């Protein structure tokens, strides 16, 4: 199955945007981790931005970056959101409240606890009435989301925005939830090549593993520490500007996704 | 879309285990709701609780997945020969060619709630027996079902609140259409927990009595639990999956668009996907949560799309609002209506709200619809409508 990447959004420690990350992922400049910049989520009105929490802001930030500068396209776009570990902050707050005596769960916190909260805020902020889904496949969440988005783009013959995002939860969940680092990664996928297309991506299911790793140890720790960051090898292949270099992404213990990117000109 | 065959379907909820048990309750317009007696919840509300979950055990190979949500799934899989049907499909297609797409909103959150009640008094750590991936993780349900059925195809969980286990039909259909799978097990499960009970209470959406969808005096939902499953294949005997429509309201996180704009789009898109005129649909299973806002908005949208005569009913008074499992549950109710030639009424509904202009059946009636449609609308304004048609003769 072939789809085209028309836009990329990225936010992670030391990777403040796709433009800034490209030379790092290409191996041209060294990776310097540091803190992840705070997500902007400017497309949300101020009141919603205050209420929605960091996880939603991360998703909206990278989604908006993938569409920039033509953000108005969002109103007509189908979306696929994918998140492995959910909103740990909200889960923690709700469970702490329920373990207490008053059990006065906040209504805003409750509607923010749904897995599709980011998708909901996105559609409200952008006016998008097209289909939207929110997925989970544990560490395969990026692969599953990429396939769902590509399948939708092909089957419905329309562009689809993929947004992958995960944040480490607070204690005590931090010790038991497999998310050690923050990262958001968005791809605008199209069924046909357009003037602005950055690359073609060929996707194929694979039954043999050997997932693609990243050369830099700190980048590799990011990749294994966050489900959205498991898409980084696909971006690295793109960044290096080399055609046909396949990234093997883990989906399930017995299923991988081979994703081969063919960049067009300067990515 | 190219129609797919629903070659088997089943589920479990407070009406019983297996479709015959549900149908008995639906034909008699019986309600399976009872006063809330769940855990130590102190709430003035009614729930659709499944008996026997506390005693259920998972077989050893999948015992690590033990939590209320996966127990409900296991009990559901064992009904109506569903598991055997999947194993036969696995033989026909190969394990790698059967996808698993599940929907849930609660997943195993009850396990996390209980873990928080047992934190180490010194360190605050969660108990050592808490297993995030197998219980709380949104993916847990699909991992469990995939392992329980010995399947090896693509899999994920859709979690879009109350539309989750309706959208699974669309996701699976596209996957089969694109050739990534030849068959799919779709469905969902949601379980009683304190999060949804106290959460909906905080939104003032819980009724203090068994819910009365589309009733003039309706005043909120009754939460239920359960699981449902359907096996989708390209060929074989069974009713057809004909079209799925999806949309967003782009309005509010927990209140529907007042004119049901997103609901209308979902129904129109489902009709378009199936190449059907509205007149082709002979029954609509309404989302019908019995909130003041859902029923009026949905009713407006249904009237806009289907007019004032297409028979509709809301069955949440019978089985409750299964949230993440509502989509699959009501798809199965619609399938049963299609196959059994009877449109269930709306349990607990007494006097219809005169403001609502679509035709809601209070009592059930005999009918032979050619197509049936089921609506499911969730938080975040996420909407899905699914259309089924008669088996090919």
Interface residues (C-beta under 8 A of the other chain):
Chain A: X1 X83 X84 X85 X86 X91 X94 X95 X96 X97 X98 X99 X103 X104 X105 X106 X107 X110 X111 X112 X113 X114 X115 X116 X117 X119 X120 X121 X123 X124 X126 X127 X128 X129 X130 X131 X132 X133 X134 X135 X136 X137 X138 X140 X141 X144 X147 X148 X151 X152 X154 X155 X156 X171 X172 X173 X175 X176 X177 X178 X205 X207 X251 X252 X254 X255
Chain B: X96 X105 X109 X112 X113 X115 X116 X117 X119 X123 X124 X125 X126 X130 X132 X133 X136 X137 X138 X139 X142 X143 X146 X152 X153 X154 X155 X156 X157 X158 X159 X160 X161 X167 X170 X171 X174 X175 X177 X178 X180 X194 X195 X198 X199 X200 X201 X202 X203 X246 X247 X248 X249 X250 X251 X252 X253 X254 X261 X262 X265 X269 X378 X379 X380 X381 X382
